[in-house]
Amino acid sequence: MGRIIGLIGGTCVLIAVVRLTNLQHEDRTLRAGVEAAPAHTQLSPRDAYRRGKEMYLRGRYDEALPLLESATQSTTGLTIADQRQAEEYLARTRLKMAQLATGVRAQSPENDPFAFDPTPAPSADPVADATRTRIERLMAQARAALKQGNKPEAFKLAQQANQLAKTAGLKFAANEQSPAALLAQLSGAPTPGPTVGGGALPEWADPAAGPVRTANGVAAPPVIELVGAEGVSPKEAPATTATLPANPKAQAQALLAAARADLKAQRFEDARRKAFEADELDVAYDLFDDRPELLLAEIDRRTGTTKTLTTQSVAAAPSAPAASPSAPSASDVSTDKQQAARLLELARQDLKNGNLAGAKAKAEQAQQLPVAYKLFEDRPELVLNDVAAFAAASNIAQAQTPQPPAQAGAADTKQQAKTLLGQARAALAEGRVDEARQLAIEAERLKATYGLFDDRPEIVLADIARTTARGPDAVLTPAPASSAQDGKAATPQAEPSGDAVAQTPQQKAAKLLQEARQLLQAGKYEEARAKAEAADQINIAYGVFSDRPDLILAEIAQAQGGNVATKGAASPVRTADAQFSEPGSNGKSFPASQTAGQKTGSEFDSVAIVAPGGLTAIELYNRGLAELGRGNRDAALQAFQAAHQSGQRLDPVRTQRLQDYLRELSPRSASKIELTNTRQANPGDLTITPYEEPSPLDAAVQQESVKFDRLRTETLNAVFRAERLRESDPEQALEIIDRQMASVEGAGLGEESTIALMRSLQKTHASLQNEIMRQQPNLDQKHKNKEVLEALERDRSHKLRVEQEFAKLVDEYNELYEQRRFAEAEVIAAKAKELDPKNPVTQTLFWKARFARRVENNEDLKLAKEESFIKQLDEVEWASVANVGDDPLDFGKDWKDITDRRKGKYRSDNRARSDEEIRIEESLQRRISLHEDNVPLGDVMRKISTLVGINIVFDTLGLEEEGVTSNVPVTIDVDGITVKSAMNLMLEPYRLGYMVQDEVLKITSRMR
């Protein structure tokens, strides 16, 4: 037993020694991701940065300076974010050292967004200190944004700081930089006096370096536009206004309440901003108070993102063309939401006017803005869908087909390949075959993925081979309207100007044709003919829809009343139509719908001119359809050729179909390559007869033919896409074929036409099924690999999320622990334990907070016991002082209140009354009339009992004491008196009285 007692005593002594030893040491703050500094002198850049940061936070700037300088001078060992923070800490350390050396008041850790002082210095005006803290943080963020090259964000932050300084009426020292000075520095104006952290602006930040010029060339005043910046209107600014309470805690609670209201209304950005403003006040919250970090966590859970005010980037919206009068600017729009609404409204107007390209550009510009839309608001996705639907309904292909979202690397590779192919096409047009071949080979090496109708290296190489086989004089120049699939120029070089433009044959011919058109409209036919013949002498190729010399010459001849004089018979004009396959080519063709929406020269809706034969182009086109319906292919071909050579313009749909019919009906030749649009019809071969309207049967056959042609084109495109996906994704290719088969079956065509289309689809379907069976192991492995990668990605994302949340909880725990809010720190430790139960740090956090709370509780208990003991002894001593003089007796200070409260509530006998007794007492106040003469007392009492409705009883002992009986005669003659008064008049002569007892009115002697 003695050994056990000795062991227990020794253990207690050991614990006490350890406890006293720990009390002499400072508690180390646990920080997420921060390790202890190594003991050796040679520190790595990361350790030097961490050690320097720790010294800076402790206020030991002389020790932090060499460590931070060593960390920033190293080129390796730090990430980009760590390097940036190390430079910020180094700059602040040098600033504090300079302030201490010159005797200027150093910036307190509360005003430093990077530092935290566990024991801040007291201030007489906490609201002014909090406002100064916000202003200094905004100015620091503005300098950082300016250093990163984001001048609009820096100007915005400086404006916010200046507004706060004006509202609070803060003054700055002579050697401190004020927000107004920072604004002047950003605007390029001279700043009065020295500024802290000032410096010359770079050339891009100086408004005088490059004046902004308007569309008409006039220099505009230097206006800074915050394109896409998230503006805050004066009505929405909740911080540091006169309407907020002066108490920082009340101000923070008001901001949190407003943020909660914004969160409930799904205004997440406003709620996040107000939460950060409340957090910047740096107040202490109670255990159950709402706090900014809880609100921010809820916002992150609701939005699925994690954002801070310092890391929010300002999305610069792509600028609209300078000549566009309807393009919105940031000066007209104050917020991202208003800017997006304005862009969508303009996009809707462009869509209504038929400007699909402008509507699409504005919708994509609005899509880049970080705006959250409500359920019934217009969104960029809806506008883009309407643009696509309108384009499909109008059979107009966009110059730039919308591509599915892909990685930036693939997009850059595809764009580079397109540029090389454009250069190759330009070199081929100019006769530089070797250079064109080299560029096409370089584009092929990029291994880019092309769209269905994109130009590809193999096509360019095939054109080069055909051009080489035809000889140097057969070089075909791509038409300007179809040279690039994405609507851009074929060559990436800058457009030449001056004399260089005049030296280009294509541009020289276009200029001559334009002048010929102007002269033709002015009625100067001979000069127009000379211009057209001069343009015809230039040996270039024209597009299908381009203006050509033969068309102008034909119109001149028609205008003069003569025959159409074209040079087609002597020297047929060569055209380069990249959208149609040439006879004898490799069979690769592209649908001409890509050029259907392009308009060159005059518009398509020009006035139809009557041909010499009396038929217009539309009549010839209809005649060809009628002959084709009757099976007369030769007559249909002649009619189509005559319609094409008439020089008249058709609508885009008929022009496209006319080219298709010419390509299909033209005789195949194995000799020289001859484009269908260069074929000249012999007027002697075509006998023009009066055109008759087709019968209903012919019209139905024509409509069936058009439907069949459209469905056949779709079928060929589906087969083409499926063949391209055969090796990479046969399952998706099979889905394409299945959808097309369902479309053919539901089209309602004839049995023969349906069988003809289904035969090709079924053949491709069977081939794809065999391909899937052949690649089934690879496909299964591909699906399995995809599932495994997705599972790994989910695990990685979950672990990363847990680590981030754990780090936030640890930082919050440290802050609460330093503020000696141990109960709240214990709650945060419990949350961290629930988040990552296997992490041993959670146990340390929990027990450290619990021990600290218990020690504090013990200290409070000791103080309370000591205070109570002293008070007891003091009361005993004061009890020995007697009351003398005018105050012999002391009453309590609330004696009068007690008396007033008891007044009227209790009777003199202090006996509780029943309900019947209370009713009897109330009945005594009723008025009655009595007229009795020598009537016994008992009879009178019975009469009163009947009138009033109460029980009256005689007390026999009381009557015997007075020597009276109930038969004693009574005489009374009264009217309208109370029962109480009547009883007194009758009973007083006999020295009798009454009392309410036992729920009756008892007649007894007065002594009782």
Sequence and secondary structure as in RCSB ss.txt:
>XXXX:A:sequence
MGRIIGLIGGTCVLIAVVRLTNLQHEDRTLRAGVEAAPAHTQLSPRDAYRRGKEMYLRGRYDEALPLLESATQST
TGLTIADQRQAEEYLARTRLKMAQLATGVRAQSPENDPFAFDPTPAPSADPVADATRTRIERLMAQARAALKQGN
KPEAFKLAQQANQLAKTAGLKFAANEQSPAALLAQLSGAPTPGPTVGGGALPEWADPAAGPVRTANGVAAPPVIE
LVGAEGVSPKEAPATTATLPANPKAQAQALLAAARADLKAQRFEDARRKAFEADELDVAYDLFDDRPELLLAEID
RRTGTTKTLTTQSVAAAPSAPAASPSAPSASDVSTDKQQAARLLELARQDLKNGNLAGAKAKAEQAQQLPVAYKL
FEDRPELVLNDVAAFAAASNIAQAQTPQPPAQAGAADTKQQAKTLLGQARAALAEGRVDEARQLAIEAERLKATY
GLFDDRPEIVLADIARTTARGPDAVLTPAPASSAQDGKAATPQAEPSGDAVAQTPQQKAAKLLQEARQLLQAGKY
EEARAKAEAADQINIAYGVFSDRPDLILAEIAQAQGGNVATKGAASPVRTADAQFSEPGSNGKSFPASQTAGQKT
GSEFDSVAIVAPGGLTAIELYNRGLAELGRGNRDAALQAFQAAHQSGQRLDPVRTQRLQDYLRELSPRSASKIEL
TNTRQANPGDLTITPYEEPSPLDAAVQQESVKFDRLRTETLNAVFRAERLRESDPEQALEIIDRQMASVEGAGLG
EESTIALMRSLQKTHASLQNEIMRQQPNLDQKHKNKEVLEALERDRSHKLRVEQEFAKLVDEYNELYEQRRFAEA
EVIAAKAKELDPKNPVTQTLFWKARFARRVENNEDLKLAKEESFIKQLDEVEWASVANVGDDPLDFGKDWKDITD
RRKGKYRSDNRARSDEEIRIEESLQRRISLHEDNVPLGDVMRKISTLVGINIVFDTLGLEEEGVTSNVPVTIDVD
GITVKSAMNLMLEPYRLGYMVQDEVLKITSRMR
>XXXX:A:secstr
 HHHHHHHHHHHHHHHHHHHHHHTS      TT     SSS   HHHHHHHHHHHHHHT HHHHHHHHHHHHH S
SSS HHHHHHHHHHHHHHHHHHHHHHHT     TTT TT   SS    S HHHHHHHHHHHHHHHHHHHHHHTT 
HHHHHHHHHHHHHHHHHHT    TTS  HHHHHHHHHT   SS  TT     GGG TTTS  B TTS B      
 TT     TTT  SS TTS SSHHHHHHHHHHHHHHHHHTT HHHHHHHHHHHHHT     TTS  HHHHHHHHH
HHHT    TTT          TT TT   TTT SSHHHHHHHHHHHHHHHHHHT HHHHHHHHHHHHTS     T
TS  HHHHHHHHHHHHHHTT   SS       HHHHHHHHHHHHHHHHHHHHHHTT HHHHHHHHHHHHHT    
 TTS  HHHHHHHHHHHHHH GGG     GGGS TTSS SS S    THHHHT HHHHHHHHHHHHHHHHHTT H
HHHHHHHHHHHHS   B TTS  HHHHHHHHHHHTTS    STTTS   B  TTS  TTS S    GGGSTT   
SS TT      TTS  HHHHHHHHHHHHHHT HHHHHHHHHHHHHT     HHHHHHHHHHHHHHS   SSS   
GGG    TTT          HHHHHHHHHHHHHHHHHHHHHHHHHHHHHTTTT HHHHHHHHHHHHHHHHTS   
HHHHHHHHHHHHHHHHHHHHHHHHTHHHHHHHHHHHHHHHHHHHHHHHHHHHHHHHHHHHHHHHHHHHTT HHHH
HHHHHHHHHH TT HHHHHHHHHHHHHHHHHHHHHHHHHHHHHHHHHHHHHHHHT    TT SS   TTHHHHHH
HHTTTS TT     HHHHHHHHHTTSEEEEEEEEEEHHHHHHHHHHHHT  EEE HHHHHHHT  TT EEEEEEE
EEEHHHHHHHHHGGGTEEEEEETTEEEEEETT 
